[in-house]
């Protein structure tokens, strides 16, 4: 499965120490140089800048050939990464494009792409056993990063924690048998 990511999912997965799950969940993970450039911005946390300066081998960085038909999705320095990720996902016929920005998601959907949010990635990783303690990871995300948790997102996080608890209880029951 080919997946293209914009900056936000990579940024937060790095901050919470879960960037490795992308490689485990997906066969091929791509991003655009514009995304790496955004990650290297001086206002970005040091750990994210270091990661971007020397991305892991499993991350393929590729320039999209055509971005002209996609509008810029932000002001100032913002938006170039989302635009490039959408263009690259279209060119690679990616099954998924990882992104959290609402405008970018709408733009990707207009182009027939399947956007997936970072929280969905974390949930899938927990389901497959790639995250040991999802509740702790989500707490870290909420308490130690600037990840925005609005009302809707808060409910999603609580639902994820509940599913993870049920998974763990089921696993414990299976082991007890």
NUSE-133748 format. One record per atom (N, C-alpha, C, CB): residue in one letter; x negated, y, z. Coordinates in steps of 0.1 Angstrom, whole numbers, plus 5000, padded with zeros to 4 digits. Glycine has a CB too. Example, Ala and Ser with C-alpha at 12.3 -4.5 7.8 and 13.67 -1.06 7.14 Angstrom:
A486849435078
A487749555078
A486849675078
A488749555090
S487249785071
S486349895071
S487150005079
S485949945057
//
This chain:
X499249885000
X500050005000
X499150125000
X501050005012
X499450224991
X498750344990
X499450454998
X498550394975
X498750525007
X499350635015
X498450755013
X499350585030
X499050865012
X498350995012
X498751075024
X498651074999
X497851135031
X498151215043
X497751365041
X497351155055
X498551445047
X498251585048
X497551605061
X499451685046
X497251725065
X496451745077
X497051715090
X495951895077
X498351755092
X498851735105
X498851595111
X500351785105
X499251495104
X499151355110
X497751325113
X499751255101
X496751345104
X495351315107
X494951395120
X494551355095
X495251525120
X494751615131
X495251555145
X495351755129
X496551525146
X496951475159
X496551335162
X498451485159
X496451245152
X496051115154
X494551115159
X496151025141
X493751205154
X492351215158
X492351265173
X491551315149
X493151365176
X493151425190
X493551315200
X494151535190
X494451225196
X494951125206
X494150995205
X496451105205
X493150995197
X492350875195
X492950755188
X491950825209
X493950785179
X494650685172
X494450685157
X496150695175
X493450765152
X493250775137
X493050635131
X492150865134
X492450545139
X492050415134
X493350325129
X491350335144
X494450365134
X495650285131
X496050295116
X496850325140
X495650405110
X496050425096
X495350315087
X495550565091
X494150295090
X493350185083
X493950055085
X491850185087
X494450025097
X495049895100
X496449885095
X495149885116
X497249995094
X498549985089
X498649985073
X499350105094
X497750055067
X497850075052
X496650025045
X498150225049
X496849975033
X495649925026
X494750035021
X496149845013
X495250145016
X494450255011
X495050385016
X494350244996
X494150465023
X494550595028
X493750705020
X494350605043
X494550795015
X493950905007
X494251035013
X494350894992
X493451135010
X493751275013
X493051355003
X493351315028
X493351485003
X492751574993
X491751655000
X493851664987
X490751704992
X489751794997
X490251915004
X488751844986
X491451965000
X492052085006
X492452055021
X493352134998
X492851925023
X493151885037
X491951885045
X493851745036
X490851825040
X489551825048
X489151965051
X488451745039
X489352055041
X488952195043
X489752255054
X489152275030
X491052235055
X491852285066
X491352225079
X493352245063
X490952105079
X490552035092
X489252095097
X490451885090
X488452155088
X487152215091
X487252355095
X486152195079
X488452415095
X488552555099
X488052575114
X490052595098
X487352685116
X486852705130
X487952705141
X486152845130
X489152735138
X490252735148
X490652595152
X491352815144
X490252495144
X490652355146
X489752295157
X490452265133
X490352205166
X489552145177
X488252085171
X490352045184
X487152095179
X485852035176
X485951895171
X484952055188
X486651805178
X486751665175
X487251645161
X487551585185
X488251725157
X488851715143
X487851765133
X490151805143
X487151875136
X486151925127
X485051825125
X485552065132
X484551765135
X483451655134
X483951545125
X483051605148
X485251495128
X485751385120
X485851425105
X487251355125
X486351545102
X486451595088
X485051605082
X487151725088
X484051645089
X482751655084
X482151525080
X481751725094
X482551415086
X482051285083
X483251185084
X480951245092
X484151195074
X485351105075
X484950955075
X486351135063
X485850875081
X485550725081
X485550675066
X486550655089
X484850565064
X484850495051
X486150465045
X483950375052
X487150435054
X488450385049
X489250505043
X489250325060
X488850625046
X489550745040
X489050785027
X489550865050
X489850785017
X489450815003
X489850965001
X490050724992
X488851054998
X489151194996
X489051214981
X488051285003
X490151254975
X490251274961
X491051394957
X490951144954
X490551474948
X491151594943
X492251554933
X490051684935
X493451614936
X494551594926
X494251664913
X495951634932
X494651614902
X494451674889
X495351794886
X494651574878
X496551784891
X497551884888
X498351934900
X498551844877
X498252054904
X499052114915
X499952224911
X498152154927
X499852264898
X500552384893
X502052394896
X500252404879
X502752274895
X504152274896
X504652274910
X504752164888
X503752264920
X504152264934
X503852394940
X503352144941
X504852454947
X504652584953
X503752574965
X506052644957
X503152684969
X502352684981
X503352684993
X501452814982
X503052605003
X503952575013
X503652645026
X504052425015
X502952745026
X502652825038
X502052955035
X501652745047
X501753035045
X501153165043
X499653165047
X501853265052
X498953255041
X497553265044
X496753135040
X497253295059
X496053085050
X495252955047
X496152835047
X494152945058
X497352845053
X498152725055
X498852695042
X499252755065
X499152565040
X499952515029
X499152455017
X500752625023
X497952485016
X497152425005
X497052275006
X495752495004
X496852225019
X496752085021
X498052005018
X496352065035
X499152065022
X500451995019
X500651995004
X501552075026
X500352104997
X500552114982
X499652004976
X500152254977
X498451994980
X497451904974
X497851754977
X496051924979
X498351734989
X498751594993
X499951554985
X499151595008
X500951644983
X502051604974
X501651574960
X503151724974
X500751654955
X500251634941
X499551504940
X499351754936
X498651474950
X497851354950
X498751234951
X496851354961
X499751244960
X500751124962
X501451094949
X501651164973
X501851204942
X502551174929
X501651114919
X503051314923
X500351164918
X499451104908
X499050964911
X498151194908
X498950924924
X498550794928
X499750694929
X497850794941
X500950754927
X502150674929
X502150614943
X502350564918
X501850694953
X501750644967
X503150604972
X501150754976
X503150504980
X504450454986
X504850554997
X504250314991
X503950615003
X504150705015
X503250825014
X504050625028
X503850935018
X503051055021
X503251095035
X503351175010
X502151105043
X502251135057
X502251285059
X501151075065
X503351335065
X503451485068
X504451505078
X503751555054
X504351625085
X505251655095
X505951795093
X504651665108
X505451875084
X506052005081
X507351995073
X505052095073
X508352055079
X509752045073
X509752085058
X510752125081
X509152195055
X509152245041
X508452155032
X508552385040
X507352105037
X506552005029
X507351875027
X505151975035
X508051835037
X508851705036
X509951725025
X509451675049
X510551845025
X511651875016
X511051875001
X512352005019
X509851935000
X509251944987
X508851814982
X507952044988
X508351724991
X507951584987
X509151504983
X507251514999
X510251524990
X511451454987
X512051494973
X512551474997
X511951624970
X512351674957
X511651604946
X512151824956
X510351564948
X509551504938
X509551344939
X508151544940
X510551294946
X510751154946
X509751074955
X510651094933
X509051144964
X508151084973
X508851044986
X506951174976
X508250954994
X508750905007
X507850965018
X508750755007
X508251075024
X507451135035
X507751055048
X507851285037
X506651035055
X506750965068
X506051055078
X506150825068
X506751075090
X506151155100
X505151075109
X507251215109
X504251155116
X503251095124
X503851005135
X502351195130
X504951045141
X505550965152
X506050835146
X506751045158
X506550835134
X506950705128
X505750615126
X507650735114
X504650675123
X503350595121
X502950535135
X502250685116
X503050615145
X502750565159
X503650445163
X502750675169
X504950465160
X505950365163
X505650235156
X507350415160
X505350245143
X505050125135
X503750055140
X504850165120
X502750135144
X501550075150
X501850005163
X500550195152
X502650065171
X503049995184
X503749865181
X503850085193
X504649865171
X505449755167
X504549635163
X506449785156
X503449675156
X502449575151
X501349535161
X501849615138
X501449605173
X500449575183
X499149645182
X500149425183
X499149755174
X497849825172
X497749935182
X497849885158
X498749965190
X498750065201
X499149985214
X499650185198
X498249985224
X498549905236
X499649965245
X497349885244
X499450095247
X500450165256
X500950295249
X499650205269
X502050275242
X502550385234
X503050495243
X503750335226
X503650465254
X504050575263
X502950665268
X504750515276
X501750605271
X500650685275
X500150765263
X499450585280
X500150705251
X499650785239
X500650905237
X499650695227
X501950875238
X502850985236
X502751095247
X504250935235
X502551055259
X502351155270
X501051235267
X502151075283
X500051165262
X498751245259
X499051345248
X497651145255
X499851295238
X500151385226
X500951505231
X501051305216
X501851485240
X502651595245
X501951695255
X503951545252
X501051635263
X500451705274
X499051765271
X500351625286
X498351705262
X496951745259
X496751805245
X496051625261
X497851815237
X497651875224
X498751975222
X497751765213
X498552065212
X499652165209
X500752105201
X499052285202
X500951975200
X502051915192
X503351975197
X502051765194
X504152025187
X505452085191
X506451975193
X505852175180
X507051985205
X508151885208
X509451965211
X507751795221
X510251975201
X511552035202
X512551935208
X512052095189
X513751985209
X514851895214
X514951765207
X516151975214
X515051775193
X515151655185
X513951565186
X515351695170
X512751625186
X511551545187
X511451475201
X510351635184
X511851545211
X511851495224
X512651365225
X512351595234
X513851365219
X514751255219
X514051135211
X516051285212
X513351165200
X512651065193
X511551005201
X512051125180
X510851085208
X509751035217
X510350945228
X508951145223
X511450985234
X512050905245
X512550775239
X513150975251
X513150775227
X513550645220
X512350555217
X514350685207
X511250615213
X510050535210
X509550475223
X508950625204
X509550545234
X509050495247
X509950375251
X509050605257
X511250395249
X512250285253
X512050165245
X513650335252
X511850175231
X511650065223
X510349995227
X511550105208
X509350065230
X508050005234
X508149935247
X506950115236
X508949985256
X509149915269
X509949785266
X510050005278
X510949785258
X511649665255
X510749565248
X512849695245
X509849605239
X508849525232
X508049455242
X508049595222
X507449535252
X506649475262
X507349375271
X506049595271
X508549405274
X509349315283
X509549185275
X510649375287
X509849195262
X510149075254
X508848995253
X510649115240
X507749055251
X506448985250
X506048915264
X505249085247
X506348985275
X506148925288
X507048805290
X506349035299
X508248815286
X509148705287
X508648585278
X510548745283
X508248615266
X507748505257
X506548445263
X507448565243
X505648515269
X504448455275
X504748375287
X503448565279
X505848415295
X506248335307
X506848205303
X507248415315
X507348185291
X507948065287
X506947955284
X508748085275
//
